[in-house]
Amino acid sequence: MSLEALLKHPALWRGRQQHSSGKESLSTGHSKLDAVLPSHGWPIGALTEIMTASEGIGELSLLMPALQTLTRQQQWIALVAPPYIPYAPALTAAGIALDRILIVDAELNNNSSTSNNNSNGNKQQDDFWATEQLLRSGIFSAVILWTVRSSNDRQQRRLQLAAEQGKAWAVCYRPEHAVKNASPASLRMSLRHHRQHLQVDIIKNRGGKLHMLELPKPNTQTNESLEVNNDTQITSIISATRSHKPGL
């Protein structure tokens, strides 16, 4: 199914009718984190960047309380290019409504002569394009993108602008080395697992101060929510392709 066709699906628009809350933020569900954010939660209509040194340290668990809130309000969430198929029982245990999650895999039909590096680069370009369209659509309350390669300032700025237009919460997971790069994102943080805690280092906090804090270690089941699972109960999995490639 093409992404253009998906965004015209009436079921998505019916869910969107209840979306407009007028709020500028969404509680993170972590009181210590809410306390240091200027709007006391994840910024809506803005881009949040989360940098990690490795996968599986609890990076998705950080978002779980907010995702639970949105799905229980019958709002749509899109996951773009997650590293593994989400493990449905772990999401259910975290209170996530599976029928409000859409997983998007922006595939490319590369010919066999294309190198792996070029293929991966083009794949990520399509992931950014899909994320931008989802954010701008006004259908999704949250869109989460995983990236494995460096992205440029222009790509990140387009996500920030798309989040503003769609009044959505945009999240982009980036490699740890991206900490050194400038970014238009409203909120940026790096995560590390430290002494049974999740160490959160806020390196950009528009309208607020920089902080470093520790959150309790995520429970094991929630932390494994992105493990490979061949029997996932999430039915909203699509391969989104684009017929043209606008510059990013």
C-alpha positions in Angstrom: 0.0 0.0 0.0 1.4 3.4 -0.9 1.6 6.0 1.9 -0.6 8.4 -0.1 -3.4 5.8 -0.2 -2.9 5.0 3.5 -3.4 8.7 4.5 -6.7 8.8 2.7 -8.1 5.7 4.6 -11.4 6.7 6.3 -10.6 4.7 9.4 -7.6 6.9 10.1 -9.6 10.1 9.7 -12.4 8.9 12.0 -9.8 8.4 14.7 -8.4 11.9 14.1 -11.7 13.6 14.8 -11.0 13.3 18.5 -7.4 14.4 18.3 -7.4 18.2 18.7 -6.7 18.9 22.4 -5.1 22.3 22.1 -2.4 21.2 24.5 1.2 22.3 24.0 2.7 19.3 25.8 2.1 15.7 26.8 3.2 14.4 30.2 6.1 12.1 30.0 4.8 10.0 32.9 8.1 10.6 34.7 7.6 13.3 37.4 11.4 14.1 37.5 11.5 14.6 33.8 8.3 16.6 33.6 9.7 18.9 36.3 12.6 20.0 34.2 10.8 20.5 30.9 9.4 24.0 30.4 6.0 22.8 29.3 6.0 20.0 31.9 5.9 17.3 29.3 6.9 16.2 25.8 6.5 19.2 23.4 3.6 18.9 21.0 4.1 20.4 17.5 7.8 20.0 17.9 10.7 17.5 17.3 12.3 15.6 20.2 15.6 13.9 19.4 16.9 11.0 21.6 20.5 9.8 21.1 21.5 6.4 22.3 24.8 4.5 22.3 23.1 1.2 21.7 19.7 -0.4 21.4 17.8 -2.0 24.3 18.8 0.3 27.2 15.2 1.4 27.8 14.9 4.0 25.1 11.4 3.1 24.1 10.3 2.6 27.7 11.0 6.3 28.2 8.1 7.0 25.9 5.7 4.3 27.1 3.6 6.3 29.6 2.9 9.0 27.0 2.1 6.4 24.3 -0.2 4.7 26.7 -2.0 8.0 27.3 -2.5 8.6 23.6 -3.6 5.2 22.6 -6.1 5.0 25.4 -7.5 8.3 24.1 -8.0 6.5 20.7 -5.2 8.5 19.1 -3.0 7.2 16.3 0.7 6.5 16.7 3.1 5.7 13.8 6.4 3.9 14.3 8.7 4.4 11.3 11.6 2.0 10.6 11.8 0.4 14.1 14.9 -1.8 14.4 12.8 -4.9 15.2 9.1 -5.9 15.0 7.6 -4.6 18.2 6.8 -7.4 20.7 3.0 -7.0 21.2 2.7 -8.7 24.7 5.2 -6.2 26.1 3.3 -3.2 24.6 0.1 -4.6 26.0 1.6 -5.0 29.4 2.6 -1.4 29.3 -1.0 -0.4 28.6 -0.6 0.4 24.9 -3.7 -0.1 22.7 -2.3 -2.2 19.8 -5.1 -1.2 17.4 -3.9 2.4 17.5 -0.4 1.7 16.3 0.7 1.8 12.7 4.2 0.4 11.7 5.6 1.9 8.6 8.4 0.4 6.5 9.4 2.7 3.8 10.8 0.2 1.3 12.7 0.9 -1.9 12.9 -1.2 -5.0 16.6 -1.1 -5.4 18.2 -3.0 -8.3 20.8 -5.7 -7.5 23.7 -3.5 -8.7 23.0 -0.9 -6.0 25.6 -1.0 -3.2 24.6 -1.7 0.4 25.8 1.7 1.5 23.7 3.5 -1.2 20.7 1.2 -0.5 20.9 2.0 3.3 21.2 5.7 2.5 18.2 5.7 0.2 16.2 3.6 2.7 16.8 6.2 5.4 15.9 9.0 3.0 12.6 7.3 2.3 12.1 6.8 6.1 12.5 10.6 6.5 10.1 11.3 3.7 7.4 8.9 5.2 7.8 10.5 8.6 7.4 14.0 7.2 4.2 13.0 5.4 2.8 11.3 8.5 3.5 14.3 10.6 2.0 16.8 8.1 -1.1 14.7 7.6 -2.7 15.8 10.9 -3.8 12.3 11.5 -1.2 11.0 14.0 -0.7 12.4 17.5 2.8 10.9 17.6 5.3 9.7 15.0 8.5 8.0 16.0 11.4 7.5 13.7 14.5 5.3 14.1 17.7 6.3 12.2 20.9 4.4 12.0 23.0 6.8 9.9 23.8 10.5 10.3 21.2 12.9 9.0 21.6 16.5 8.0 20.2 19.7 9.4 17.8 20.1 6.5 16.2 16.6 7.2 15.8 17.4 10.9 14.4 20.9 10.1 11.8 19.4 7.8 10.6 17.1 10.6 10.4 20.0 13.0 8.3 22.0 10.5 6.1 19.0 9.7 5.4 18.5 13.4 4.5 22.1 13.8 2.1 21.9 10.8 0.5 18.7 12.0 0.5 19.6 15.7 2.0 16.3 16.4 4.7 14.9 18.8 7.7 14.0 16.7 10.4 11.7 18.1 13.6 10.8 16.2 16.0 8.2 17.6 19.6 9.0 16.4 23.0 7.5 17.0 25.0 8.8 20.0 27.5 10.7 17.8 24.7 13.0 16.6 25.0 14.7 20.0 27.8 16.8 18.5 25.7 18.0 15.6 23.5 21.2 15.7 19.8 20.5 15.3 16.6 22.5 15.0 14.8 20.1 17.4 13.1 21.7 20.4 14.3 19.0 22.8 17.4 16.9 22.6 18.6 14.3 25.1 21.1 11.4 25.2 20.4 8.2 27.1 22.8 5.8 28.8 22.3 2.8 31.1 24.0 3.7 34.4 24.0 1.7 37.7 20.5 0.2 37.2 19.1 3.5 36.1 18.4 5.3 32.8 20.6 8.4 32.7 19.0 11.2 30.8 21.3 14.1 29.7 19.2 17.0 28.3 21.5 18.8 25.9 18.9 21.2 24.4 15.7 22.3 26.1 14.1 25.2 24.3 12.7 27.6 26.9 14.3 25.6 29.8 17.6 24.7 31.3 19.9 21.8 30.6 19.8 19.0 33.1 21.1 15.5 33.8 18.9 13.1 35.8 18.4 9.5 36.4 15.2 7.6 36.0 14.4 4.1 37.5 15.5 1.2 35.4 12.7 0.1 33.0 11.2 -3.2 33.8 12.5 -6.1 31.8 9.4 -6.9 29.8 8.8 -3.3 28.7 12.5 -2.9 27.8 12.2 -5.9 25.5 9.3 -4.4 23.5 11.3 -4.2 20.3 12.6 -7.8 20.3 12.0 -9.8 17.2 8.6 -11.5 17.3 7.1 -13.5 14.5 3.7 -13.7 16.2 3.0 -10.0 16.7 -0.6 -9.1 17.3 -0.2 -5.6 15.7 -2.1 -5.8 12.5 -1.4 -2.3 11.2 1.9 -3.0 9.5 2.4 -1.6 6.0 5.1 -1.1 3.5 4.9 2.5 2.5 6.4 3.4 -0.9 6.6 6.7 -2.7 6.2 7.1 -6.4 8.6 10.1 -6.5 11.5 11.3 -4.5 11.4 14.9 -3.5 14.6 16.3 -2.2 15.2 16.1 1.5 
